[in-house]
């Protein structure tokens, strides 16, 4: 089982869109996928038309594997299930901070409840917290969307520094440029500079700023469903290929 976290300590960078489209791409490739929506806003569940579970009355459900598994919902797509979020997830940090083995609890819960899945994708809230530290330890890969602007550059620097301070393996970090507008000189210059600075941290795939991605909220579906021939869908497929097979699309 592989655990992939879609994470950024900055909001509005395309994290949830990445989670949803990657989950769908993995399912279409024949993997059994569980998408865990850990953000209290519940956007991933919304995109897949899955309502928050009433069984999740507090964040302690992670201690109860049976309760965890009963909260998982099937999506409309074969091989893709969703653990929807709700507002109780805002208490994750309080819950985790009270546990003796707080740093390993999330992974143990995911491994126990997710044993039927090939891939678990975590859509993470945008902050540094006890939960995010659990995520960093639990995940095999941490996929980080980065808009090629000064603020996003700064947040990636903060993430890498956090990994250094906590002695976490930086090889887990797989950043990619998101919401790219290649007509903007700033974007081109920033991408060139950051690729040189971080070298192995960045994937080659770039996801463009595209109306088809913004329309996910209207269609409540992955881009592939309603814009299969779009540049955006090609980019998400390339992201999947690069993460899973190390293949960079030339389409």
C-alpha positions as CSV (number, residue, x, y, z in Angstrom):
1,X,0.0,0.0,0.0
2,X,1.2,3.5,-1.0
3,X,0.3,6.6,0.9
4,X,0.4,9.9,-1.0
5,X,-0.2,13.2,0.7
6,X,-1.2,16.3,-1.3
7,X,0.0,19.0,0.9
8,X,0.9,22.7,0.9
9,X,1.2,25.1,3.8
10,X,-0.3,27.7,1.6
11,X,-4.0,27.6,0.5
12,X,-5.3,28.2,-2.9
13,X,-2.5,26.5,-4.8
14,X,-4.6,23.6,-6.4
15,X,-4.0,21.0,-3.6
16,X,-7.6,19.6,-3.6
17,X,-7.8,19.6,-7.4
18,X,-4.6,17.6,-7.5
19,X,-5.9,15.1,-4.9
20,X,-9.1,14.5,-6.8
21,X,-7.5,14.2,-10.2
22,X,-4.7,12.0,-9.0
23,X,-7.2,9.7,-7.2
24,X,-9.2,9.4,-10.3
25,X,-6.1,8.7,-12.4
26,X,-4.9,6.0,-10.1
27,X,-8.4,4.3,-10.1
28,X,-8.5,4.5,-13.9
29,X,-5.1,2.8,-14.0
30,X,-6.6,-0.2,-12.1
31,X,-5.5,0.7,-8.6
32,X,-7.9,0.4,-5.6
33,X,-7.9,3.9,-4.2
34,X,-9.0,5.6,-1.0
35,X,-9.1,9.4,-1.0
36,X,-9.1,10.7,2.6
37,X,-10.3,14.2,2.9
38,X,-8.5,15.5,6.0
39,X,-9.4,19.2,5.4
40,X,-12.5,20.2,7.5
41,X,-13.8,22.2,4.5
42,X,-14.5,18.9,2.8
43,X,-13.8,20.0,-0.8
44,X,-12.6,16.6,-2.1
45,X,-15.8,14.9,-0.8
46,X,-17.8,17.7,-2.4
47,X,-16.2,17.2,-5.8
48,X,-17.0,13.5,-5.7
49,X,-20.6,14.1,-4.5
50,X,-20.0,12.4,-1.2
51,X,-21.6,13.8,1.9
52,X,-19.7,14.0,5.3
53,X,-20.4,11.0,7.4
54,X,-22.6,11.4,10.5
55,X,-20.6,8.7,12.2
56,X,-17.6,11.0,12.6
57,X,-18.7,12.7,15.8
58,X,-15.1,13.6,16.8
59,X,-11.5,13.1,15.6
60,X,-11.1,10.1,17.9
61,X,-12.6,7.9,15.2
62,X,-9.0,7.1,14.1
63,X,-8.7,5.0,17.2
64,X,-11.6,2.8,16.1
65,X,-10.8,0.9,12.9
66,X,-14.4,-0.4,12.5
67,X,-15.8,3.1,12.8
68,X,-13.2,4.4,10.4
69,X,-14.1,1.8,7.7
70,X,-17.8,2.3,8.2
71,X,-17.3,6.0,7.4
72,X,-15.8,5.3,4.0
73,X,-18.1,6.0,1.1
74,X,-18.0,4.6,-2.5
75,X,-17.7,7.2,-5.2
76,X,-19.4,7.1,-8.6
77,X,-16.2,5.6,-10.1
78,X,-15.1,2.0,-9.8
79,X,-12.1,1.4,-7.6
80,X,-12.3,4.8,-5.9
81,X,-13.7,5.3,-2.4
82,X,-13.7,8.5,-0.3
83,X,-13.4,9.1,3.4
84,X,-15.3,12.5,3.6
85,X,-14.3,15.2,6.0
86,X,-16.5,17.2,8.3
87,X,-16.0,20.0,10.8
88,X,-15.0,17.6,13.6
89,X,-11.6,17.3,11.8
90,X,-10.7,20.7,13.1
91,X,-10.1,18.9,16.4
92,X,-7.4,16.6,15.0
93,X,-4.5,18.5,16.7
94,X,-6.2,18.5,20.1
95,X,-6.8,14.8,19.8
96,X,-3.3,13.9,18.6
97,X,-1.6,16.1,21.1
98,X,-3.1,14.0,23.9
99,X,-1.8,10.7,22.6
100,X,1.5,9.2,23.8
101,X,2.4,7.8,20.3
102,X,0.9,10.8,18.5
103,X,3.5,10.7,15.7
104,X,2.6,7.2,14.5
105,X,-1.1,7.1,15.2
106,X,-2.2,8.3,11.8
107,X,-0.2,5.8,9.9
108,X,-1.3,2.9,12.1
109,X,-4.9,3.9,11.5
110,X,-4.5,4.2,7.8
111,X,-2.6,0.9,7.5
112,X,-5.3,-0.9,9.6
113,X,-8.3,0.6,7.9
114,X,-6.8,0.9,4.4
115,X,-5.5,-2.6,4.0
116,X,-7.9,-3.3,1.1
117,X,-6.4,-0.4,-0.9
118,X,-3.4,-0.1,-3.2
119,X,-3.2,3.6,-2.8
120,X,-4.3,6.1,-0.1
121,X,-4.4,9.7,-1.1
122,X,-4.6,12.4,1.7
123,X,-6.0,15.8,0.9
124,X,-4.4,17.8,3.7
125,X,-5.3,21.1,5.4
126,X,-2.9,24.0,4.6
127,X,-1.0,24.4,7.8
128,X,1.9,23.2,10.0
129,X,0.5,21.3,12.9
130,X,0.6,18.0,14.9
131,X,-1.6,16.5,12.1
132,X,0.7,17.7,9.3
133,X,3.7,16.2,11.2
134,X,1.8,12.9,11.4
135,X,1.1,13.2,7.7
136,X,4.8,13.8,6.8
137,X,5.7,10.7,8.7
138,X,2.9,8.5,7.4
139,X,3.2,9.4,3.7
140,X,5.5,7.7,1.2
141,X,5.3,10.7,-1.0
142,X,4.3,14.3,-0.3
143,X,3.1,16.0,-3.5
144,X,3.3,19.8,-3.2
145,X,1.7,22.1,-5.7
146,X,3.7,25.4,-6.0
147,X,2.4,28.5,-7.9
148,X,5.5,30.1,-9.4
149,X,5.3,33.3,-7.4
150,X,7.3,34.8,-4.5
151,X,4.8,33.7,-1.8
152,X,4.6,30.1,-2.9
153,X,8.4,30.1,-3.2
154,X,8.6,31.2,0.4
155,X,6.2,28.5,1.6
156,X,8.1,25.7,-0.1
157,X,11.3,27.1,1.6
158,X,9.4,26.9,4.9
159,X,8.4,23.3,4.2
160,X,11.9,22.2,3.4
161,X,13.2,23.9,6.5
162,X,10.6,22.2,8.6
163,X,11.8,18.8,7.3
164,X,15.4,19.8,8.1
165,X,14.5,20.8,11.6
166,X,12.5,17.7,12.3
167,X,15.0,15.4,10.6
168,X,12.4,14.2,8.2
169,X,13.5,12.6,4.8
170,X,13.3,15.3,2.2
171,X,13.3,12.7,-0.6
172,X,9.6,12.3,0.1
173,X,8.9,15.8,-1.2
174,X,7.8,15.9,-4.8
175,X,6.9,19.5,-5.8
176,X,5.4,20.6,-9.1
177,X,4.4,23.9,-10.5
178,X,0.7,24.6,-10.4
179,X,-1.5,27.3,-11.9
180,X,1.3,28.1,-14.4
181,X,0.8,31.0,-16.8
182,X,3.7,30.7,-19.2
183,X,3.0,34.1,-20.8
184,X,4.0,35.7,-17.5
185,X,7.7,36.5,-17.2
186,X,7.5,36.2,-13.4
187,X,6.3,32.6,-13.7
188,X,9.0,31.6,-16.1
189,X,11.8,33.3,-14.1
190,X,10.5,31.8,-10.8
191,X,10.3,28.3,-12.2
192,X,13.8,28.5,-13.6
193,X,15.2,29.8,-10.4
194,X,13.4,27.2,-8.2
195,X,14.4,24.3,-10.4
196,X,18.0,25.3,-10.0
197,X,17.7,25.8,-6.3
198,X,15.8,22.6,-5.4
199,X,17.0,20.4,-8.3
200,X,15.7,16.9,-7.4
201,X,12.7,18.2,-5.4
202,X,10.7,19.3,-8.5
203,X,8.9,17.1,-11.0
204,X,8.9,18.1,-14.6
205,X,5.1,18.2,-14.9
206,X,3.5,21.6,-14.9
207,X,-0.3,22.1,-14.3
208,X,-1.6,25.2,-16.1
209,X,-3.9,27.9,-14.8
210,X,-7.0,26.7,-16.7
211,X,-10.8,27.4,-16.7
212,X,-11.4,23.6,-17.0
213,X,-9.9,23.1,-13.5
214,X,-11.9,25.9,-12.1
215,X,-15.1,24.2,-13.5
216,X,-14.6,21.2,-11.2
217,X,-16.8,22.9,-8.6
218,X,-19.6,23.3,-11.2
219,X,-19.3,19.8,-12.5
220,X,-18.4,18.1,-9.2
221,X,-16.1,15.7,-11.0
222,X,-12.4,15.2,-12.1
223,X,-11.4,17.1,-15.1
224,X,-11.2,13.9,-17.2
225,X,-14.9,13.4,-17.0
226,X,-16.0,16.7,-18.7
227,X,-12.8,17.9,-20.4
228,X,-10.9,14.7,-21.3
229,X,-9.0,16.4,-24.2
230,X,-8.1,19.5,-22.4
231,X,-4.5,20.7,-21.6
232,X,-5.4,20.5,-17.9
233,X,-6.4,16.8,-18.1
234,X,-3.2,16.0,-20.0
235,X,-1.2,17.7,-17.3
236,X,-2.8,15.7,-14.5
237,X,-2.3,12.5,-16.4
238,X,1.4,13.4,-16.9
239,X,1.6,14.1,-13.1
240,X,0.3,10.6,-12.4
241,X,2.7,9.0,-15.0
242,X,5.6,10.8,-13.5
243,X,4.8,9.9,-9.9
244,X,4.0,6.3,-10.6
245,X,6.3,5.4,-13.4
246,X,8.9,8.2,-13.6
247,X,7.6,9.0,-17.1
248,X,7.3,12.6,-18.3
249,X,4.7,13.1,-20.9
250,X,5.7,14.9,-24.1
251,X,2.1,15.5,-25.3
